Amino acid sequence: MIDLIMIAPCGMNCALCLAYQRDKKRCMGCNSNDINMPKSCQNCIIKNCDKKKSINLKQCYECDDYPCKRLKQLDKRYKSKYNMSMIENLNNIKNIGIKEFLKNEDKRWKCRKCGGLICVHRNKCLKCDI
């Protein structure tokens, strides 16, 4: 099952990310303090949002500005390129709770052949290449 720590503030499921699933210099997700985290993730405006930090929000949907301009831009890109919506993820977390969301993610992204997770950036399982 996907771990709670793998859900980034923006709603990204880091367990599905190419940087997490690769073998070399594996990133441990946006919520980690991993030195192998890609610079783009370390410098992420959403992850490092001053408002999020000032009132200690864990997820963007908890913010008064949700969904902000930056989140909308990210969501648009991921919907068109990878068929995944961060805003939909966050709304699901808000409405059904994180535990149920994680169960649904596990089912949605599970490889039918080997049981691994599909990589959202490659739209296939990197373990068995399907």
C-alpha positions in Angstrom: 0.0 0.0 0.0 1.1 3.5 -0.8 2.4 5.4 2.3 0.9 8.6 3.5 4.3 10.4 3.4 4.2 9.9 -0.4 1.4 12.4 -0.9 2.9 15.8 -1.6 1.2 19.0 -0.5 0.1 19.6 -4.1 -1.7 16.2 -4.2 1.0 14.5 -6.3 1.4 10.8 -5.4 5.2 10.7 -5.3 5.2 6.9 -5.4 4.1 7.2 -9.0 6.9 9.6 -10.0 9.7 8.6 -12.2 12.2 10.1 -9.8 10.9 7.8 -7.0 10.6 4.7 -9.1 14.0 4.9 -10.9 17.0 2.8 -9.6 19.7 5.4 -9.5 19.6 8.5 -7.3 16.1 7.6 -6.2 14.1 10.5 -4.8 12.2 9.6 -1.6 9.4 12.1 -2.3 8.5 15.7 -1.7 7.9 15.2 2.0 11.4 13.8 2.6 14.6 15.7 3.2 16.4 13.5 0.7 19.6 14.9 -0.8 18.7 13.0 -4.1 15.5 15.0 -4.5 15.6 16.7 -7.9 16.3 20.4 -7.8 13.0 21.1 -9.4 11.3 19.4 -6.4 13.6 21.1 -3.9 12.8 24.5 -5.4 9.1 23.8 -6.0 7.1 27.0 -5.4 4.1 25.0 -4.2 6.1 22.9 -1.7 7.9 26.0 -0.4 4.8 28.2 -0.4 5.2 30.9 2.3 1.5 30.8 3.2 1.6 27.0 3.6 4.7 27.2 5.9 3.4 30.2 7.9 0.2 28.4 9.0 1.7 24.9 8.9 -0.6 23.4 6.3 0.1 19.8 5.2 -2.1 19.8 2.0 -2.9 22.7 -0.3 -6.7 22.1 0.0 -6.4 23.4 3.6 -5.5 26.8 2.3 -7.9 29.8 1.8 -6.4 30.3 -1.6 -7.0 26.8 -2.8 -6.7 26.2 -5.7 -4.1 28.9 -6.3 -2.8 29.9 -9.7 0.4 27.8 -9.4 -1.6 24.7 -8.4 -4.0 25.3 -11.3 -1.0 25.5 -13.7 0.5 22.3 -12.4 -2.8 20.5 -12.5 -3.4 21.6 -16.1 0.0 20.3 -17.2 -0.5 17.0 -15.4 -4.0 16.5 -16.8 -2.9 17.0 -20.3 0.4 15.2 -20.2 -0.2 12.4 -17.7 -3.9 12.0 -17.3 -3.7 12.9 -13.6 -5.2 15.8 -11.6 -3.6 17.1 -8.5 -6.8 19.1 -7.7 -8.9 16.0 -8.1 -6.5 14.1 -5.8 -6.7 16.9 -3.2 -10.5 17.1 -3.5 -10.7 13.3 -3.0 -8.4 13.5 0.1 -10.6 16.2 1.5 -13.9 14.4 0.8 -13.1 10.7 1.5 -10.1 11.0 3.7 -6.4 10.1 3.1 -6.8 6.4 4.0 -9.5 5.8 1.5 -7.7 7.9 -1.1 -4.5 5.8 -0.6 -6.5 2.6 -1.1 -8.0 4.0 -4.3 -4.6 5.1 -5.6 -3.2 1.6 -4.9 -6.0 0.1 -7.0 -5.9 2.7 -9.7 -2.1 2.6 -10.4 -1.4 -1.1 -9.7 0.2 -3.0 -12.5 -2.0 -5.9 -13.6 0.9 -8.1 -14.4 3.4 -7.8 -11.5 1.5 -5.8 -8.9 4.0 -2.9 -8.9 3.0 0.7 -9.4 2.5 2.4 -12.8 4.8 5.3 -13.4 2.7 8.4 -14.1 5.4 10.0 -16.2 5.9 6.9 -18.4 2.3 5.5 -18.3 3.7 2.0 -17.7 5.1 -0.2 -15.0 8.9 0.2 -14.8 9.4 -3.2 -13.2 7.9 -5.3 -15.9 7.7 -2.7 -18.7 4.0 -3.0 -19.3 
